[in-house]
Amino acid sequence: MGTIRSRPITSKEAFKLLQTTLEDLDYLNVKWENFKKTPRSEDTYQVTIDKISDEAIGRLVESELVKDVYYCPSMPPSGMGYGIDLRYRLHVRFNKVKI
């Protein structure tokens, strides 16, 4: 009886999955340069986007590698805008990758 071994997804793997899943949804205006691991969260990466869509969320949650998707409004950097900007942080929590 063997045990299933798994490991956390790498930053490179997470980035590639997000990019391939969302590449044709140009209207979201994904800020790929803002991609990073979410602090104090396990297996969670984030990227900044201008718009949220059901299509994008649906595509992500269909993947076996994705455990959950959530988002929150994000204020623009100081001096970059007035008031609340149409910007969100999209957080994607990943399942462990089987070895």
C-alpha positions as CSV (number, residue, x, y, z in Angstrom):
1,M,0.0,0.0,0.0
2,G,1.7,3.1,-1.2
3,T,1.2,6.6,0.1
4,I,0.4,9.5,-2.2
5,R,3.1,12.1,-1.9
6,S,2.5,15.7,-2.8
7,R,4.3,19.0,-2.7
8,P,3.3,22.7,-2.8
9,I,3.0,24.3,-6.3
10,T,5.9,26.4,-7.3
11,S,5.7,30.1,-8.2
12,K,6.6,29.3,-11.8
13,E,3.9,26.6,-12.1
14,A,1.3,28.9,-10.5
15,F,2.2,31.8,-12.8
16,K,2.1,29.5,-15.9
17,L,-1.4,28.1,-15.0
18,L,-2.8,31.6,-14.4
19,Q,-1.3,33.0,-17.6
20,T,-2.6,30.1,-19.8
21,T,-6.0,30.2,-18.2
22,L,-6.6,34.0,-18.5
23,E,-4.5,34.8,-21.6
24,D,-7.4,35.4,-23.9
25,L,-9.4,37.5,-21.4
26,D,-7.6,40.8,-22.3
27,Y,-10.4,42.9,-21.0
28,L,-9.5,41.9,-17.4
29,N,-6.2,43.9,-17.8
30,V,-4.2,41.5,-15.7
31,K,-1.0,43.1,-14.2
32,W,1.3,40.2,-14.5
33,E,4.2,42.2,-13.1
34,N,2.3,42.2,-9.8
35,F,2.1,38.4,-9.5
36,K,3.5,37.1,-6.2
37,K,2.9,34.7,-3.3
38,T,0.3,35.9,-0.9
39,P,2.0,36.6,2.5
40,R,1.0,34.5,5.5
41,S,-1.1,32.1,3.3
42,E,-0.4,28.5,2.3
43,D,-0.2,27.7,-1.4
44,T,-1.8,31.0,-2.4
45,Y,-0.6,33.4,-5.1
46,Q,-2.1,36.7,-6.2
47,V,-2.2,39.0,-9.2
48,T,-3.7,42.5,-9.7
49,I,-6.5,42.8,-12.2
50,D,-8.8,45.7,-13.3
51,K,-12.0,43.7,-13.6
52,I,-13.5,40.5,-12.2
53,S,-15.5,38.1,-14.4
54,D,-17.5,34.9,-13.8
55,E,-15.7,33.5,-16.9
56,A,-12.3,34.0,-15.3
57,I,-13.3,32.6,-11.9
58,G,-15.0,29.7,-13.6
59,R,-12.0,28.7,-15.6
60,L,-9.7,28.8,-12.6
61,V,-11.9,26.7,-10.3
62,E,-12.3,24.1,-13.1
63,S,-8.7,23.2,-12.7
64,E,-7.8,20.3,-10.5
65,L,-4.9,22.3,-9.2
66,V,-7.0,25.1,-7.8
67,K,-8.6,24.8,-4.4
68,D,-10.2,28.2,-4.1
69,V,-10.4,31.7,-5.8
70,Y,-11.1,34.9,-3.9
71,Y,-10.6,38.6,-4.6
72,C,-10.7,41.9,-2.8
73,P,-10.6,45.6,-3.9
74,S,-7.2,47.2,-3.9
75,M,-6.4,50.9,-3.6
76,P,-4.1,52.3,-6.2
77,P,-0.6,53.3,-5.1
78,S,-0.3,56.8,-3.6
79,G,-0.4,59.5,-6.2
80,M,-1.7,57.0,-8.9
81,G,-5.4,57.9,-8.8
82,Y,-8.3,59.5,-7.0
83,G,-10.7,57.5,-4.8
84,I,-11.3,53.9,-5.4
85,D,-9.9,52.5,-8.5
86,L,-11.3,49.5,-10.5
87,R,-8.6,47.3,-9.3
88,Y,-8.7,44.0,-7.5
89,R,-6.3,41.5,-6.1
90,L,-7.2,38.0,-7.4
91,H,-6.0,35.3,-4.9
92,V,-5.8,31.7,-6.1
93,R,-5.3,29.0,-3.5
94,F,-3.8,25.9,-5.0
95,N,-4.0,22.2,-4.1
96,K,-0.8,20.2,-3.5
97,V,0.8,18.8,-6.6
98,K,1.1,15.0,-6.7
99,I,4.6,13.7,-7.1
